[in-house]
Amino acid sequence: GASLDDELVASHIRSLQVGHLTDIRTSEEHLVRPWFNGKIDFAPPVPELARYGFPLAGGRLDYVHGRTVPAIVYKRRLHTINLFVWPSRQAGNRRVQEDGYSLDAWSRGGLRYTAVSDIAPADLEVFRKAFVAGSCGGGPRPATGRTGHLRPSAEAAVLPRPPGRRRDRSRCRSPA
């Protein structure tokens, strides 16, 4: 059978066909996350990352490695990033390139994340850092240029939690 990486790249490519990118098309994180309720047995974080240069485009259900999984869709200029999420034990971070596509995988709070796109690996690493910072209300924040867009490989200060917002930080803790 196909490897998980092969399946994720194939799902990413299929999503780019006309009409297959999203089941729910919106940049509102508060609409995308509840849309998954009742369709999958866990609630993936869906942070809005436009301030980092990765606006939310929506979400859809996909079928990967024998399981229905959410695909959260972000944009980076004219490129698409599919973020596939599923429950999993803690596993190490990994970055690979497969057939011209970059994959960046990480685990956090009992979930496994794999971002797939044709953007440069350094940009996908910036996406991962922005996603972790955006979904946990803290952590490393990549630096931005004058336009407010992220510069790859830049390190920055800790993101302050937005005023008046409380986050469920349970998914941000590593398992014991």
N, C-alpha and C positions, 0 to 999 in steps of 0.2 A: 504494500500500500504506500500511498504518498506520505512523506514526512509532514509533520505539523507545519514547518516553515513553508513547504510547497503548498499546502492547503491554504495557509493564510495569504500567501501571495496570489494564489488563484482566486480567492474570495475578493481580495482587493481589486484585482483586474476585472472580475465580473461586475463589481459594484460601479465601475466607471462606465459601463454600458448605459446608454440612454434609459432613464427611468428606474435604475436599480440602486442608486446611491443611498437614498433614504426612504424609510417608511413614514417617518415624521420629519418634515423639513421645517426647522425653526432654529433661531439662534438663542432661544430662551431656555436656559438650563432647567428652569422650574416647570417646563412642559415636557422636555425630553426624558428626564429621570422618571417621573410618574407614568409616562407612556409605557415603560417597560414593566410596570406593576402587573402581575397576573400572567405575564408572558414568559417570564423567567423566575427562578426561585431565589433570586438575590437582587439587591439594589446597587448597581454600579454608581460610583460618583460621576457626576457630569458637570464639571466646573466650566464656566465661561472663561476662555483664555484670549479673548480679543485684545486685551491690554498687552499681551505678550506677542501679538502678531499671528495668533492662531484662532480665528473666530470659529465658534461652534456652528456647524451646518445642519445638524440633526442626528438621527440615529435610525437603526434598522435591526432586525433580527437576521442572523446568519447561521449557518450550520457548519461547524468546524470540528473535525476529529470525533465525529459521532455525537455531537452535543449542540443544542441550540444556544447561541451566545449573542450578547448584544455587541453591535458594532457602533461605536460613537464616532461621528464623522466631524472632522475639523478641516479647515482650509489653511493653506500657507501660500499666499499670493495666488497663483493659478493652479496650485497643486492640491491634491486631496490626501488627507491622512485618515486612515481607518484605524481605530483603536479597538481591538478585540479584548474582551474581558471575560474571565470565568473563574469560579472558585478553584483554589489550588493551594497546596502546601507551599511554604516558603521555598523559593528557588533563587538561584543567583541571577544577577543581571547579565544580559548578553546582547551583543550587537553583531548582526551579520548582514551581508549583502547577498542577495539571491536574484539572479536574472535581471540585474539593473535596479532592483528595489532594495531599500534599506528596511531592516527590521530591528526594533529596539524593544527588548522584553525585560520586565521587572516584576517583582512581587511586593505586595503591601497589604496588610490587614486581611490575610486569607484569600486575596484575589490575585490572579495572574493577569498581567497586562502585556499585550504586544501591539506596538504601533507599526504600521506598514505604510510606506509611501515611496515615491520616486524622488523625494527631496534628498539633499546631501545628508550623509550620516551625522555630520556635526549639527545640522538643523534639527534632525530627529532627536538627537540627544538634548538639545535645547527644549524641544517639545516635551520630552519626558520630565525634565526638571520643572518646566512651567506647570505641567499637569499635577505633579506631586505637590508643588507649592500651592496651586490653586485648589486642590481637593483637600488639603490638610491645613490650610490657613497659615502656613509657615514653611520654613525650610529654605534652601538656597533659592535665590531669585536671580535668573540670568540678567545681565545688564542690558540696557536699551540704548540705542543710538538716538540722535536728535529727533528722528521721526517717531520714536516710541516703539519701534520694532526691535526685536532681540538681535543681538550679535552672537553668533555661534561661539562656543568655547569661552564665554565671558563669565566670570564668577561675580557674585554680588552679595549684598546683605540679606538678612532674613526678612521675609515678607511680613508686615504687620497684619493682623486680622482686621478685616474691614469693620468699621465702627457699627455697633448695634447688631452684628451677625454672630450667631453661635454656630459652631460646626460640630458635627459628630466626629470626634477625633479617634473613635475606636478603630477605624480602619487605618489610621495613621501609625498605630503602634505595631511594632514587630511582635510576632508570637513569642512566648516565653520558651 
